[in-house]
Amino acid sequence: MPAKNSLKWAWASDQYPQTVRDASSRLRGLTDLTGFEVFQSALIECDESMAWEIAALACKYMQALGVYRIPHGHIHSYVLITEVRDVA
């Protein structure tokens, strides 16, 4: 279980489907772009503010539409919104 004030990448977690892990692994390319090793480490220390900053960088890099934070008790998942569908 990740420590409090930490972020674990989807590519490093077997709790996500392989398609999600594969898509998330593309974010490792942000290391070359930014020089920040946080995009290569499976688990990093960060607070909520830093998690949002990382999510914003990931959103821009992946050309996503936005980011949503899913709360689940003391754990939050940050997910990229890649498409919006009309379900009506």
Secondary structure, DSSP 4 states (H G I P E B T S, - for coil): -PPTTEEE-GGG-TTS-HHHHHHHHGGGGHHHHH--GGGT-SEEE--HHHHHHHHHHHHHHTT-SEEEEEEETTEEEEEEE-------
